Amino acid sequence: MSRERIMVVEDEESIQELIRYNLLREGFLVPVCCENGESALENAVTYKPDLILLDLMLPGMDGLTVCRNLKNDPATRRIPVIMLTAKSEESDIVIGLELGADDYITKPFSPKILTARIHAVLRRIAALAETPADEKELVRGPLHMNAVRRAASLDGHELDLTCSEFNILYHLAKRPGWVFTRSQIVNAVRGDDYPVTERAVDVQIVGLRRKMGGFGELIETVRGIGYRFTQEP
Ligand code: CA
């Protein structure tokens, strides 16, 4: 059973209680719940939780500001953050991901989704910690990439990729399951063969998927937000 410590930041008492109840039932520990951003920042430093569930719509300091502060403070920047958002807050989700949030859940959500997302983020963080930083050879299911030779193959068939296509695919595949916004992708691959724009990312993805044929679905479109490489089973 999991004993990770989750901090909940949610101003609506009934939702906060529901989340807490479900986390405890799932075997997580919930050392502290916060109703506003100020106490969230304080408690994050005091309790050093393994993960923070952060509602974006908070009275006073909003969730995005909380996220920015958490990710700017060396004491808290490594704590994964999952944003709790409304469906209508797509642009906030994009900003939050760019500020360093690790994932988001749109309200209303089921207890199943909640715990599945928490486990997924914790797994990804753990996998990332185990991956050597200088890993040049990347294997994700049928996809093999070598950053030194700049070679990519799918199911044993060599892929003929442009420089930008290679970089985008490598960036996504390096962190399977992670959602990247267009602007994050631009920042990661900028200025290799030509200046990449957010719109150009969409065009590159179309080209990539075409070249990947039946495996094109490995790159998943996250509507209104960006793209991700499908998490390995
Ligand atoms: Ca709220």
Residues whose N, C-alpha, C, O or C-beta is under 5 A from the ligand:
A	BS01	CA	D11 E12 D55 M57 L58
